[in-house]
Amino acid sequence: MTESQRIEALAQHLELTGDEWNEVTVSSYDGTLLEYGQQEYLVLTDEESDNRVVEYIRETIWAFRPGFLARHSVMSFDFYVAIEVFEALQEKCEDSNDTVLALIKDFDALVADAVDADKRGHFLSCYDGEENDAAHGLFIYRTN
């Protein structure tokens, strides 16, 4: 996907006029992050969106609801005990992330269930949780 296609998709999404297109800039540290004024948007392909969701979930799995984690856990004992284990791990915040990951039976199934429940925008658009279809098969997520 070219930089100009990403800019065009965002400009159309924001309904910018010709002169306003020139105000859209590409972040120097991430070619998929575009800025318009004080607003930032991820402009991603379908595959990039899926990959970013997987990455986000992998990095923040410690913060998922304990009941959701327990349903995807390798722990075969009592469901409520599994919830208590995850609650205890969450007290360590990010430091428990690797341990929580190790307790997940099928990470891909967990990701699929999370996306099915909350959609990709929930994970990629911290501004409003929305995923917007755009030109060129791209998806737009506002990040601030």
VOKEVEX-506854 format. One record per residue: residue number from 1; x, y, z of N, C-alpha, C in turn; residue in three letters. Coordinates in steps of 0.001 Angstrom, whole numbers, padded with zeros to 6 digits. Layout:
+-----+---------+---------+---------+---------+---------+---------+---------+---------+---------+---------+
| num |     n_x |     n_y |     n_z |    ca_x |    ca_y |    ca_z |     c_x |     c_y |     c_z | residuo |
+-----+---------+---------+---------+---------+---------+---------+---------+---------+---------+---------+
| NUM |       X |       Y |       Z |       X |       Y |       Z |       X |       Y |       Z |     ala |
...
+-----+---------+---------+---------+---------+---------+---------+---------+---------+---------+---------+
***
This chain:
+-----+---------+---------+---------+---------+---------+---------+---------+---------+---------+---------+
| num |     n_x |     n_y |     n_z |    ca_x |    ca_y |    ca_z |     c_x |     c_y |     c_z | residuo |
+-----+---------+---------+---------+---------+---------+---------+---------+---------+---------+---------+
|   1 |  000853 | -001167 |  000000 |  000000 |  000000 |  000000 |  000905 |  001238 |  000000 |     met |
|   2 |  000601 |  002164 | -000884 |  001467 |  003343 | -000982 |  001053 |  004416 |  000023 |     thr |
|   3 |  002005 |  005272 |  000308 |  001741 |  006401 |  001200 |  000626 |  007283 |  000644 |     glu |
|   4 |  000647 |  007519 | -000651 | -000371 |  008393 | -001259 | -001756 |  007763 | -001179 |     ser |
|   5 | -001864 |  006438 | -001267 | -003165 |  005780 | -001126 | -003690 |  005917 |  000301 |     gln |
|   6 | -002786 |  005833 |  001276 | -003200 |  006002 |  002666 | -003685 |  007442 |  002895 |     arg |
|   7 | -002952 |  008401 |  002353 | -003348 |  009808 |  002498 | -004684 |  010050 |  001821 |     ile |
|   8 | -004847 |  009516 |  000629 | -006112 |  009691 | -000093 | -007279 |  009085 |  000680 |     glu |
|   9 | -007085 |  007894 |  001222 | -008148 |  007228 |  001982 | -008544 |  008063 |  003200 |     ala |
|  10 | -007557 |  008599 |  003911 | -007863 |  009421 |  005083 | -008530 |  010719 |  004674 |     leu |
|  11 | -008037 |  011352 |  003632 | -008624 |  012616 |  003164 | -010079 |  012411 |  002759 |     ala |
|  12 | -010384 |  011329 |  002087 | -011767 |  011054 |  001709 | -012615 |  010777 |  002947 |     gln |
|  13 | -012057 |  010023 |  003871 | -012785 |  009710 |  005113 | -013131 |  010983 |  005882 |     his |
|  14 | -012190 |  011913 |  005926 | -012401 |  013171 |  006653 | -013117 |  014226 |  005805 |     leu |
|  15 | -013376 |  013872 |  004543 | -014041 |  014782 |  003600 | -013268 |  016089 |  003443 |     glu |
|  16 | -011956 |  015942 |  003243 | -011088 |  017104 |  003074 | -011147 |  017604 |  001638 |     leu |
|  17 | -010984 |  018893 |  001484 | -010888 |  019479 |  000149 | -009459 |  019344 | -000350 |     thr |
|  18 | -009230 |  019673 | -001612 | -007910 |  019537 | -002229 | -006792 |  020179 | -001447 |     gly |
|  19 | -006977 |  021427 | -001023 | -005927 |  022118 | -000275 | -005689 |  021482 |  001094 |     asp |
|  20 | -006732 |  020980 |  001709 | -006601 |  020370 |  003033 | -005816 |  019058 |  002979 |     glu |
|  21 | -005816 |  018383 |  001828 | -005057 |  017139 |  001681 | -003588 |  017378 |  002002 |     trp |
|  22 | -003088 |  018551 |  001653 | -001678 |  018867 |  001878 | -001332 |  018950 |  003360 |     asn |
|  23 | -002336 |  019078 |  004203 | -002103 |  019170 |  005643 | -001988 |  017793 |  006307 |     glu |
|  24 | -002292 |  016727 |  005560 | -002139 |  015368 |  006080 | -000674 |  014991 |  005976 |     val |
|  25 | -000092 |  014569 |  007100 |  001309 |  014163 |  007109 |  001435 |  012734 |  007622 |     thr |
|  26 |  002510 |  012099 |  007226 |  002796 |  010741 |  007664 |  003799 |  010826 |  008800 |     val |
|  27 |  003521 |  010102 |  009863 |  004416 |  010096 |  011018 |  005811 |  009635 |  010612 |     ser |
|  28 |  006813 |  010235 |  011204 |  008194 |  009869 |  010891 |  008583 |  008513 |  011486 |     ser |
|  29 |  007832 |  008024 |  012472 |  008188 |  006763 |  013108 |  007274 |  005602 |  012743 |     tyr |
|  30 |  006194 |  005861 |  012010 |  005276 |  004792 |  011609 |  004553 |  005241 |  010351 |     asp |
|  31 |  004856 |  004624 |  009235 |  004278 |  005008 |  007957 |  002789 |  004758 |  007830 |     gly |
|  32 |  002209 |  004070 |  008807 |  000764 |  003829 |  008780 |  000008 |  004804 |  009681 |     thr |
|  33 |  000734 |  005653 |  010394 |  000128 |  006642 |  011278 |  000136 |  007992 |  010576 |     leu |
|  34 | -001061 |  008510 |  010306 | -001192 |  009784 |  009611 | -001737 |  010828 |  010566 |     leu |
|  35 | -001312 |  012066 |  010354 | -001716 |  013162 |  011224 | -002412 |  014235 |  010397 |     glu |
|  36 | -003483 |  014752 |  010968 | -004185 |  015887 |  010361 | -004489 |  016845 |  011503 |     tyr |
|  37 | -003807 |  017967 |  011508 | -003923 |  018881 |  012643 | -003416 |  018173 |  013884 |     gly |
|  38 | -004220 |  018162 |  014928 | -003853 |  017490 |  016181 | -004379 |  016055 |  016246 |     gln |
|  39 | -005008 |  015598 |  015175 | -005612 |  014265 |  015151 | -004659 |  013257 |  014516 |     gln |
|  40 | -004643 |  012046 |  015073 | -003819 |  010971 |  014536 | -004707 |  009794 |  014168 |     glu |
|  41 | -004364 |  009150 |  013051 | -005145 |  008034 |  012543 | -004215 |  006925 |  012071 |     tyr |
|  42 | -004513 |  005705 |  012460 | -003878 |  004557 |  011837 | -004652 |  004276 |  010559 |     leu |
|  43 | -003949 |  004099 |  009457 | -004571 |  003763 |  008179 | -003926 |  002457 |  007734 |     val |
|  44 | -004689 |  001359 |  007866 | -004128 |  000019 |  007738 | -004878 | -000838 |  006723 |     leu |
|  45 | -004151 | -001780 |  006148 | -004791 | -002813 |  005342 | -005469 | -003795 |  006297 |     thr |
|  46 | -006249 | -004698 |  005740 | -006911 | -005715 |  006548 | -005875 | -006565 |  007285 |     asp |
|  47 | -004847 | -006984 |  006580 | -003805 | -007805 |  007189 | -003043 | -007032 |  008267 |     glu |
|  48 | -002715 | -005779 |  007999 | -002035 | -004955 |  009004 | -002903 | -004787 |  010247 |     glu |
|  49 | -004201 | -004609 |  010042 | -005119 | -004473 |  011178 | -005112 | -005737 |  012026 |     ser |
|  50 | -005224 | -006885 |  011362 | -005207 | -008150 |  012099 | -003902 | -008316 |  012875 |     asp |
|  51 | -002779 | -008008 |  012227 | -001482 | -008149 |  012891 | -001349 | -007210 |  014088 |     asn |
|  52 | -001845 | -005991 |  013947 | -001765 | -005030 |  015060 | -002634 | -005477 |  016236 |     arg |
|  53 | -003791 | -006058 |  015933 | -004655 | -006551 |  017006 | -003954 | -007666 |  017772 |     val |
|  54 | -003363 | -008601 |  017045 | -002642 | -009703 |  017696 | -001529 | -009146 |  018574 |     val |
|  55 | -000776 | -008204 |  018056 |  000318 | -007588 |  018809 | -000219 | -006886 |  020068 |     glu |
|  56 | -001302 | -006138 |  019912 | -001885 | -005416 |  021042 | -002343 | -006392 |  022127 |     tyr |
|  57 | -003058 | -007434 |  021711 | -003557 | -008401 |  022691 | -002396 | -009109 |  023374 |     ile |
|  58 | -001373 | -009480 |  022602 | -000210 | -010157 |  023189 |  000462 | -009278 |  024259 |     arg |
|  59 |  000500 | -007974 |  024023 |  001169 | -007065 |  024956 |  000313 | -006663 |  026153 |     glu |
|  60 | -001003 | -006835 |  026049 | -001895 | -006364 |  027121 | -002796 | -007455 |  027688 |     thr |
|  61 | -002462 | -008696 |  027430 | -003339 | -009785 |  027851 | -003532 | -009816 |  029371 |     ile |
|  62 | -002565 | -009331 |  030098 | -002669 | -009309 |  031553 | -003890 | -008518 |  032019 |     trp |
|  63 | -004364 | -007573 |  031204 | -005451 | -006678 |  031611 | -006842 | -007180 |  031202 |     ala |
|  64 | -006919 | -008307 |  030522 | -008221 | -008832 |  030114 | -009002 | -009305 |  031338 |     phe |
|  65 | -010308 | -009379 |  031188 | -011150 | -009836 |  032293 | -010746 | -011243 |  032715 |     arg |
|  66 | -010606 | -011475 |  034018 | -010197 | -012795 |  034505 | -011106 | -013934 |  034028 |     pro |
|  67 | -012401 | -013702 |  033948 | -013318 | -014746 |  033477 | -013062 | -015117 |  032028 |     gly |
|  68 | -012767 | -014119 |  031209 | -012446 | -014373 |  029807 | -011158 | -015178 |  029707 |     phe |
|  69 | -010154 | -014787 |  030472 | -008885 | -015514 |  030476 | -009074 | -016945 |  030966 |     leu |
|  70 | -009886 | -017119 |  032004 | -010115 | -018459 |  032558 | -010741 | -019391 |  031522 |     ala |
|  71 | -011624 | -018870 |  030683 | -012245 | -019697 |  029639 | -011229 | -020160 |  028591 |     arg |
|  72 | -010118 | -019459 |  028478 | -009085 | -019803 |  027494 | -007830 | -020375 |  028149 |     his |
|  73 | -007952 | -020748 |  029380 | -006800 | -021159 |  030176 | -006478 | -022643 |  030031 |     ser |
|  74 | -005212 | -022970 |  030258 | -004795 | -024372 |  030313 | -005170 | -025004 |  031657 |     val |
|  75 | -005580 | -024180 |  032596 | -005935 | -024685 |  033927 | -007236 | -025472 |  033822 |     met |
|  76 | -007173 | -026753 |  034136 | -008352 | -027611 |  033980 | -009125 | -027774 |  035289 |     ser |
|  77 | -008646 | -027141 |  036336 | -009360 | -027241 |  037608 | -010524 | -026254 |  037633 |     phe |
|  78 | -011103 | -026058 |  038747 | -012295 | -025238 |  038924 | -012178 | -023870 |  038247 |     asp |
|  79 | -013184 | -023523 |  037471 | -013225 | -022263 |  036731 | -013035 | -021058 |  037662 |     phe |
|  80 | -013660 | -021092 |  038807 | -013586 | -019952 |  039724 | -012208 | -019831 |  040374 |     tyr |
|  81 | -011537 | -020945 |  040544 | -010155 | -020901 |  041035 | -009263 | -020273 |  039965 |     val |
|  82 | -009509 | -020614 |  038704 | -008738 | -020025 |  037604 | -008928 | -018507 |  037575 |     ala |
|  83 | -010149 | -018065 |  037802 | -010411 | -016620 |  037859 | -009580 | -015991 |  038972 |     ile |
|  84 | -009537 | -016642 |  040133 | -008763 | -016117 |  041257 | -007271 | -016053 |  040917 |     glu |
|  85 | -006785 | -017032 |  040187 | -005370 | -017033 |  039775 | -005096 | -015817 |  038897 |     val |
|  86 | -005969 | -015570 |  037919 | -005767 | -014420 |  037034 | -005921 | -013097 |  037783 |     phe |
|  87 | -006836 | -013040 |  038725 | -006973 | -011819 |  039529 | -005696 | -011549 |  040318 |     glu |
|  88 | -005125 | -012587 |  040871 | -003879 | -012422 |  041632 | -002744 | -011979 |  040708 |     ala |
|  89 | -002674 | -012549 |  039527 | -001633 | -012153 |  038580 | -001794 | -010700 |  038149 |     leu |
|  90 | -003028 | -010251 |  037995 | -003271 | -008880 |  037545 | -002795 | -007835 |  038539 |     gln |
|  91 | -002603 | -008217 |  039772 | -002076 | -007269 |  040753 | -000654 | -006847 |  040395 |     glu |
|  92 |  000038 | -007651 |  039595 |  001394 | -007321 |  039153 |  001392 | -006538 |  037845 |     lys |
|  93 |  000201 | -006245 |  037319 |  000033 | -005469 |  036081 |  000874 | -006048 |  034944 |     cys |
|  94 |  001607 | -005193 |  034226 |  002379 | -005622 |  033053 |  003395 | -006709 |  033374 |     glu |
|  95 |  003876 | -006735 |  034595 |  004877 | -007735 |  034969 |  004338 | -009160 |  034897 |     asp |
|  96 |  003008 | -009322 |  034888 |  002422 | -010663 |  034825 |  002094 | -011090 |  033403 |     ser |
|  97 |  002348 | -010234 |  032428 |  001905 | -010507 |  031060 |  002437 | -011839 |  030515 |     asn |
|  98 |  003728 | -012108 |  030667 |  004298 | -013358 |  030148 |  003697 | -014575 |  030836 |     asp |
|  99 |  003454 | -014469 |  032124 |  002851 | -015581 |  032857 |  001426 | -015829 |  032382 |     thr |
| 100 |  000653 | -014764 |  032198 | -000720 | -014919 |  031703 | -000691 | -015561 |  030323 |     val |
| 101 |  000198 | -015104 |  029457 |  000312 | -015708 |  028118 |  000608 | -017202 |  028208 |     leu |
| 102 |  001472 | -017586 |  029133 |  001845 | -018994 |  029274 |  000673 | -019854 |  029735 |     ala |
| 103 | -000308 | -019233 |  030351 | -001471 | -019979 |  030855 | -002615 | -020066 |  029841 |     leu |
| 104 | -002426 | -019517 |  028662 | -003471 | -019537 |  027638 | -003304 | -020787 |  026784 |     ile |
| 105 | -004401 | -021521 |  026628 | -004393 | -022785 |  025886 | -004179 | -022566 |  024390 |     lys |
| 106 | -004946 | -021664 |  023793 | -004889 | -021429 |  022347 | -005002 | -019925 |  022119 |     asp |
| 107 | -003852 | -019281 |  021969 | -003829 | -017819 |  021835 | -004636 | -017353 |  020630 |     phe |
| 108 | -004549 | -018053 |  019509 | -005296 | -017661 |  018311 | -006803 | -017696 |  018563 |     asp |
| 109 | -007275 | -018695 |  019282 | -008704 | -018783 |  019610 | -009106 | -017636 |  020531 |     ala |
| 110 | -008247 | -017300 |  021487 | -008526 | -016170 |  022370 | -008645 | -014883 |  021565 |     leu |
| 111 | -007715 | -014656 |  020636 | -007762 | -013451 |  019798 | -009052 | -013432 |  018993 |     val |
| 112 | -009400 | -014556 |  018386 | -010629 | -014623 |  017588 | -011855 | -014303 |  018434 |     ala |
| 113 | -011919 | -014841 |  019639 | -013052 | -014555 |  020528 | -013090 | -013089 |  020944 |     asp |
| 114 | -011917 | -012523 |  021228 | -011854 | -011117 |  021641 | -012306 | -010204 |  020506 |     ala |
| 115 | -011848 | -010466 |  019293 | -012229 | -009643 |  018143 | -013704 | -009832 |  017820 |     val |
| 116 | -014181 | -011070 |  017950 | -015603 | -011334 |  017707 | -016477 | -010557 |  018693 |     asp |
| 117 | -016030 | -010471 |  019916 | -016813 | -009782 |  020949 | -016720 | -008265 |  020847 |     ala |
| 118 | -015527 | -007754 |  020590 | -015315 | -006308 |  020685 | -014958 | -005612 |  019370 |     asp |
| 119 | -014633 | -006370 |  018329 | -014225 | -005840 |  017011 | -012834 | -005210 |  017099 |     lys |
| 120 | -012193 | -005096 |  015945 | -010803 | -004606 |  015905 | -010672 | -003166 |  016378 |     arg |
| 121 | -011672 | -002350 |  016114 | -011602 | -000950 |  016521 | -011402 | -000785 |  018016 |     gly |
| 122 | -011951 | -001694 |  018785 | -011795 | -001638 |  020242 | -010318 | -001668 |  020640 |     his |
| 123 | -009533 | -002418 |  019883 | -008117 | -002581 |  020207 | -007217 | -001564 |  019523 |     phe |
| 124 | -007650 | -001019 |  018386 | -006780 | -000159 |  017595 | -007126 |  001319 |  017657 |     leu |
| 125 | -008353 |  001640 |  018050 | -008771 |  003036 |  018101 | -009049 |  003424 |  019545 |     ser |
| 126 | -008027 |  003933 |  020216 | -008212 |  004315 |  021621 | -009048 |  005584 |  021743 |     cys |
| 127 | -009319 |  006264 |  020636 | -010130 |  007478 |  020673 | -011618 |  007141 |  020819 |     tyr |
| 128 | -012138 |  006328 |  019901 | -013574 |  006044 |  019932 | -013919 |  004569 |  019734 |     asp |
| 129 | -012920 |  003712 |  019580 | -013171 |  002289 |  019423 | -013772 |  001894 |  018081 |     gly |
| 130 | -013737 |  002802 |  017118 | -014381 |  002556 |  015827 | -013381 |  002120 |  014761 |     glu |
| 131 | -013843 |  001247 |  013883 | -013108 |  000888 |  012672 | -013917 |  001448 |  011502 |     glu |
| 132 | -013254 |  002206 |  010649 | -013919 |  002829 |  009512 | -013372 |  002275 |  008211 |     asn |
| 133 | -014271 |  001777 |  007352 | -013874 |  001340 |  006010 | -013492 |  002564 |  005199 |     asp |
| 134 | -012466 |  002412 |  004375 | -011991 |  003541 |  003573 | -011627 |  003061 |  002171 |     ala |
| 135 | -011229 |  004006 |  001356 | -010825 |  003717 | -000024 | -009629 |  002764 | -000048 |     ala |
| 136 | -009455 |  002096 | -001158 | -008311 |  001211 | -001417 | -008274 |  000010 | -000467 |     his |
| 137 | -009417 | -000364 |  000100 | -009448 | -001516 |  001008 | -008771 | -001266 |  002327 |     gly |
| 138 | -008661 | -000019 |  002716 | -008008 |  000358 |  003966 | -009036 |  000544 |  005088 |     leu |
| 139 | -008523 |  000521 |  006299 | -009341 |  000747 |  007484 | -008689 |  001864 |  008294 |     phe |
| 140 | -009523 |  002720 |  008851 | -009021 |  003900 |  009575 | -009443 |  003817 |  011030 |     ile |
| 141 | -008484 |  004106 |  011915 | -008689 |  004078 |  013355 | -008132 |  005367 |  013937 |     tyr |
| 142 | -008981 |  006158 |  014577 | -008473 |  007372 |  015221 | -007812 |  006970 |  016533 |     arg |
| 143 | -006632 |  007533 |  016779 | -005868 |  007123 |  017953 | -005779 |  008180 |  019042 |     thr |
| 144 | -006235 |  009399 |  018745 | -006229 |  010418 |  019812 | -007401 |  011353 |  019654 |     asn |
+-----+---------+---------+---------+---------+---------+---------+---------+---------+---------+---------+
***
